[in-house]
Amino acid sequence: MLEKYLRSVVTRGSGKRADSEIVASAGKTATAQTGKTENGKEIYNSWFAGYFPQENPEYAAVILKEKGEGGSSDCAPVFRMIAETVCLLN
């Protein structure tokens, strides 16, 4: 059941930027408050954690960006590029 939810994050949810036509994946976005500010603006860390291929997973990756805006905008596209590159090289 959890796999279904993680797949829907990529296909319909906040992780859409991780979705690929080359390889199906599943994962979760996140953004965390650091409790710090810089120039009056709160600092966040963002990430995307996922695995691929979705049906028979062989790889997992976590992308973290310090001082990020959000996991969907900062990290999901990087995850997609990694997943696509790995699949194309294999």
Number of C-alpha atoms within 10 A of each C-alpha: 5 8 13 10 15 21 23 18 21 24 19 12 15 19 29 20 21 29 24 16 7 13 16 20 28 26 28 23 26 16 20 16 12 12 8 10 12 8 6 7 8 12 18 18 18 24 25 26 20 27 22 22 17 18 12 9 13 9 13 15 14 16 18 19 16 14 18 17 17 20 25 23 19 23 25 30 20 18 27 24 14 15 25 19 13 13 13 10 6 5
